[in-house]
Amino acid sequence: MKIVFTRHASVDKVAMLKRHKFVVGRKLIESVIKYPEDEDKESDFPKIIASKTIDEKHVLRVVYKRKGDIITVITFYPARKGRYY
């Protein structure tokens, strides 16, 4: 399985979240994809939204598409626990 990042997900979003004190790296994003606590495959089909706890108040949600053996990360964002699941 190969994970690729769009420009938005690899450059723009990381910098924006860093300004808001959320430091998110590739390893964390890949961990959310590989070992999610929750996966939503229906609300934004064909995109998949994987979620995993990152601290006591927040989860990290990663939006991606899977085509064959390639996963393309479109975006990701922190959300308050309980908002989505």
N, C-alpha and C positions, 0 to 999 in steps of 0.2 A: 504494500500500500504506500503510495507516494502522496505527500501532503504539500500542496502549493498554496501560496498566499497571493491574493490580488494586491495591487499597489495600495489600495485603501486599507486593507487589513494589515499589511506589513509595515507601512510607513506612517500614513496619516493618522490612523486610529491609535497606534501605540503612542505617538507624540501627544495627541489630544488627551488621552487618558492619563499620561504622565503629568500633565499640567493640573489634573484634578486629583492627584495623589493616588492613582491606581496604576501600579507598575505591573504590566502584563507582558510576559515574554512568550516566545514560540513554544518552549517546552510546556508551559502551563496550558496553552491553547491546544497543543497536541494531546495532552493528558485529558482534557475535557472531551475531545473527540473520541479517543480510544477507550476511556473509562467514564462515561457520563453517568450522573445520578438520575437524569431524566432525558428522554429524547422525544421531540415532537416531530413526527413525520407527516402530519396531516394539515396543519393550519397554513403552511406556506409551501405546499407541495409544488415542485419537486425538491425544494430546499429542505434541509434537516436542521433543526435547532437543538443542539446538545447543551445541557446545563450541568454545572457542578459547583458545590460550595467552595468559596475562596476565603471567607472569614465568617465570623459569627453572625454578621448582618447581611452578607451579600453572596450572590451566586454569579458565576461568569457564564454568559450565554454565547455560544458560537454558532453562527449561521454558515452552513456550507452546502455544497453540492457534491454528489458522488457520481462519477461516470467511470464505470469499469473499476480499475484499480487506482484511479486518481481522485483525490479529494481536493476540492478547491475551496479554501476559506474565503468567504465573501466579507464578513464582518464579525465583530464580537462586541459585547458590551456587558458591564456589570449591572446587576439588578438587585433590588431588595429581596431578601428571602421571603417566600410566601406570595410574591406577586404573580408568579406564573405557575408554580406547582407547590 
